[in-house]
Amino acid sequence: MSERTTASLAILDTLMPVLEALPQGIHRERILEETQALRRAVAAFHMEAIRFRMFSVDRLLRIDGDEGPIRQMFDALRDALEQAGFHTRSHTAP
């Protein structure tokens, strides 16, 4: 872990228990798996894995409806990663 990833890893560590509290279901398990993989990617400074996992978690959150505190935490994670210099999107948002 470095100073560049400290804030992002802290958000992920806060987000994981919230995701674990989601109701059982196929999307919950996939969200947990993808978020755990995202944490590993952030800890390893793996730029392509970060972008891929951010896309995957974002897509899964949208499937279940992405309003509320989980979306806010995910957006805070995206902001922290982008401020640290990581690209979290495959293209620039409009």
N, C-alpha and C positions, 0 to 999 in steps of 0.2 A: 504494500500500500504506500502511496506517496501523497504528498499534500494536494496534488492535482485531483486525486480520486477520493479523498477523505469525505468531502461533503456528499458525493454521489453514493458512496458505500453506506454512509449513515442513513441516507434516505431509503436505500434499499433494505437496510436492516430494520427500519421502521415500517416499511411497506409489507415485508414478508408476513408478519403476524396478522396484519389486516387481511391479506389475501388468504391466509390459512383459515381465517374465520368465515370465509365465504361458504355458502351452502354447498354440500357435496354435489358433484356433477362432473361431466367430462371436461367442461371448460375450466373449472376450478383446477383440476389436476394439470391440465396443459398450461394454464397461467402460472401455476407454481413452478412447474418444470422450466418453463421459459424464463421466469424471473430469477430462478436459481442460476441458470446458465448465464443470464445477463450479469449477475453479480460476479460470477467467475470471470467473465470477459472484462468487466471493469477493473477487477483486481489485477488482471494480467495485462492491462493496457492494450487489449486486442481490438484495434479500431474497426475492422470489418465485422467481427463478432458482435461488438457493441451495436453497430448500425443494424445488423440483421436481427438481433434479439430485441432491440427497441421496437423495430417494425412488428415483430411477432407478438410481443406483449401488447402493444398498442392495438393491433388487429383483434386480438382475443378480448381485450377490454371493451372494444366497440361492439362486439357480438352480444355481450351481456348488457349493454347499455353502460355508458361511461360517465354518467353524472355523479357528482358527489365527491367525497373525500379521497377515494382511490384515484380518480382522474386528477384531482388537485396534486396528490403526491407524485403521480406519474409525470405530470407537467413540471413539477419542481425538480424531479430527477432529470428530465430532459434539459431544463435550464442549467442545472448544475454541471451536467456533462458538457453542454455547449460552451459554458463559461470556462471550463477546463480545457477547451480546445478539441473536444471530440465531436465528430459529425454524427448526428443521430438520425439523419434523414438521407435518403438516396438522392433527393433533389431539394431545391430551395422551395420552401412553402410560399404560396402566392401571397 
